[in-house]
Amino acid sequence: MYSCQQVLVGKNPELIAILTFLCEQSHKLTNMGIYYGRQLFFKSYKTLGKFDLEKVYKKNNHYKVLYSQAAQQILITVAESFRSYYGLIKAYSEGKISDRPKIPNYRKKGGMATVSYPKQALKLKDNQIRVPLGNTCKRWFGLDCFYIHKPSNLNFASIKELRILPRNKCFYWEFVYEKEIVVKPQLNQDNVLGIDHGVNNWLTCVSNVGTSLIVDGKHLKSMNRWYNKQVSTIKENKQTGFWSNKLAAITEKRNRQIRDGINKAARIVINHCLKNSIGTIVFGWNKGQKNEIKLGKKSNSEFVPIPTARLKERIAQLCYEYGIIFIETEESYTSIASFLDGDDLPIYGEKPNDWKPSGKRIKRGLYRSGNNCFVNADCNGAANIITKVSRKLGLDLSRLCRGTLTCPQRVYLWSAKNRWSNTDLSVLRSIYLESPR
């Protein structure tokens, strides 16, 4: 299997100048390929072949200034985007997809695009990777290559591709490498973990082996709120559409924090499964749930920017790596139905007219069942998500009881949150009040 590792490029003025030039040439070459593909489609309705763009632009300066294999990869990527468009148009005409696809459009003027180097173009010298440049670049600037440090945790033989990724005034090395397949642990696939996602409680996890936990999302929501406030404050004093180095810096900081949070949350879930021999994960997800959502201005700003879809994909990737079955199911009526009372869970749009839940969510985070048992509302939703697929998978939910739904363990993403629990703080507070002053 293949993995990708990102490394932030340091502030080396000479190297940054080279990377800026390469990414600008990649941007211009990409727009040229898009122009040819659009004109070919509009005027003759012909499809674009994989190597057609290379035949047209191989004598162009934007092509020759780049290393040949890197330039080929840029044009092949453009051709693949058009071939995907042709396939989507055909699927749309056959009624397989509902939204009409749009033809690939031009990149904005003055931007930068990714440059890719296959393993064949790279060489290792003195523990540094040699990245070649085109002959035209050597003739213009007297420079035929540049060197970058090889990550200490990667073996050069396992690297398959190197990408130069420009993003928010920064550059990243992206190393695509072949990852060794570890021996997958023997997990019990009858043990299942149900996941219900939210905002304050980003992930609420309940299993049929008597465990439950909540991955805290308040810190993530706070970071998004800080970012939105900073962007609003900066744009109030500037014209509409303004973009600056400060905006790029805070955007990149926020994106790094989000990515770190996604990796940590996914690892928490997988480690919980490995510890308790859980071999199946059921993730509740309604497709298109953020499209045209109307929760109010404040709730929309809190719910929509949370990248739960990326977290779901990351959990699915780790499940494949460790041999855990990942199931995605719709979660309609799981929040209002009572798990302890065994309520039926209809699909959205197919609810019977006489359907009524046995319990009720009396306030935020608290659910009251039909026999007046109080449980965590999100845990009740996660248990109902398991119920959605329990008959199909033949799952035993006898150990999923009231105790599991009442006291879930809250796990924080960053260690600063884990450093002091509420009990520790109360003890410190009592010691402080009782000590002589």
Steps between C-alpha positions, in 0.01 A plus 500: 500500500604859440519789747581868474713708736508880494808698603493880533775669297725725710550869433792474261479800260691331217297180520170691533585694184558177307178341626301815422630500142422130450148525641427810290609318185286203601205736543546648151549161338185374671296792363636435152391137520155603627465747211577231242263251664214751518540613139517141379176421683310816401594497130516132407362310805803272484645330805848587621750212497748436780807618303335749259603806704863387512515482119360854473709678765830310517679785314351773719732687739273432800540130424874506431589705808372213716650155521340293225339239725360771730353689203351177362334431834342848505345457155390141573319629810314757287408231246370274779278780632338535156459125464327498840274781374406297193410206720288717731316651203414151380385398849287817524332431165419146618353632826761341726588834665265789581726806464630605161884501503698808400784496250847564652550875530815713491710560808511856631759728348828531691459180699718195553436131436646174625812350340547121513821301455487120461757285679688446173596870489640509856846401621650467848837665565655548846162435666344777289252459216603652167203661320576577130396802293444539127769577240346841428524588868868401495558717193320800649621489859796260496317266739420139419384367840451571870530284810262433789547309825359149511264440794672284759200269540478411130707260296595643161423169329138518621438853361287488184430867433596848619254789475563870549179636651446880524239605755431830679841659438671177611652201325483135599686190390257214453673162506285219361653176623418133515412395850574155628189304585513410866351182637134579560380422853238232553187694603152377575271623223193434718622782727375824349554871571228750407605861431272804512660831397420850622664832589572526874521121510684447173475121518285304742599133497303214655581129469318176571781390733402752767731792415420858403700818442459854368766676293478863605436756226479824697866586445459450127188716497688769693780501242250541218329783686834674552581462131163640385538794737849581373390483135199721569712758686759519223244526219303773679790738448573392144316474170292194412699205373820622665768240567822569686796325654333521842185329375711232334695445823196461727326280241800270477526485879136407529531233227798340675312490830198344331714236333670420829161470670374262229801271537476498879126430505532216250787349698295515823218304337730238347697452822174448687403230252837327526493509880151348524528261202231682301502389136212707356428874495160643404511872415174694484501736203236678293630590154463867404412599857689830472351603164275804542472433873298759695587483869538873541802722442679402821432126482594487132835667570570241771377184326592544133880569533556189718661249256321188623501348149880509495505337844266226375730433204803489727333247730410291195864506384626381838229232512628361170855504635411308817241264352196663665169492311374855437127547434331830419126523563236771496408633844141620460295508823786361710507808724130503593434123523561317828752216491408364843134472396584328171337758272484426130729714282339591168692640204458869421195549280355160592380575854152360576235755593444343841871474589588666829814472716467355849744746660588865471810717497421731790808723471845517343682174563223329701248249370209354698374159395142378523555346848664822632861384463740788433791437262741705293314622191793454260571152635136414439544616139820294456325190635214551256753523216616149590137389511459618139729218380465248786252272322696497176827416678346275765645697792448426868409820687432344840808664659400842369311608809403810694835519679687527170274784385515694827867565578714531185866590540588839350829507308669825398699536181790704634708404802451837669136404550592161644748645744240599759165330544206663682573284806864614511395864469250468784766342722747778419232760567424353843871484586541863396201617708608303811866605489613791727563830324 
